[in-house]
């Protein structure tokens, strides 16, 4: 899919947060972090699953399974 350049203005605090996120992900280009954030935001409205939302569900299920396993062990 071809990409289209858009200009976005953000305040300094938001820019620093984006830079921190990019640095933590060892991302060279800030635009990749912004692109990922846009995809997540759009999919939140459309209801399409994302890797993050699926991982969150997996983590929630894992926590519940651990609780059940702990209860079984304590019996």
N, C-alpha and C positions, 0 to 999 in steps of 0.2 A: 504494500500500500504506500503510495507516495506521501511524503510528509510536507507539511506547510509550516512556514515560520510564523510565529506570533510573538508580539511584544507584550510583556507583562511587567507591571511595576509592583514591587512589594516594599514594605517598610524595612528598615534596617534590622529590626529584631527578627522578622521572618527570614530575611536573607541569612543572618547568622545561624539560625536554626537549620535552614536548608544546607548551609555549608558544613555544619556539624554532622548532619545526617550523611551527607556525601562522604565526608572524611571517615566516618565510622564504617561505612560500607566500602571504603577504599575505591570510591567512584571518582574517576578523573573529570567527568563532565557533570556539572550541576544540572544541566538540561535533562539528563537521564533520571535524576531524582524527581524533578518536576513532572516529567512525563509519566513516571510511575504513579505519582500522587494524583495526577489527573485521571488516569485509568481507574484507580481505586475509587475516586470520588464519583466518576460517571457510573461505574458498576454498582455503587451503593444505591443509586437511583433506579437503575435498570433491573436490579436483582440478579444480574449475572454473577456466578461464583468467580472468585479470584483465588489465586494461590494463597494469599493472606487469609481470606475468609475460610478457606478449606483447612489451612493449618490451624487456625483458631478453633475450629470445630474438632479437629483431631486432638488438640491439646485438652479441650474440655472433656472429651470422651476418655482420654487417658487419665485425667484426674479422677473421674467417676470410677473407672476400673480399678485404680489404685485403692480407692476407699473401700470398694467391695472386697478386694483381695485382703486388705488389712482387717476387715471385719471377719472374714473367713478364718484368717490366721488366729485371731483372738478367741475364736470359739473352741 
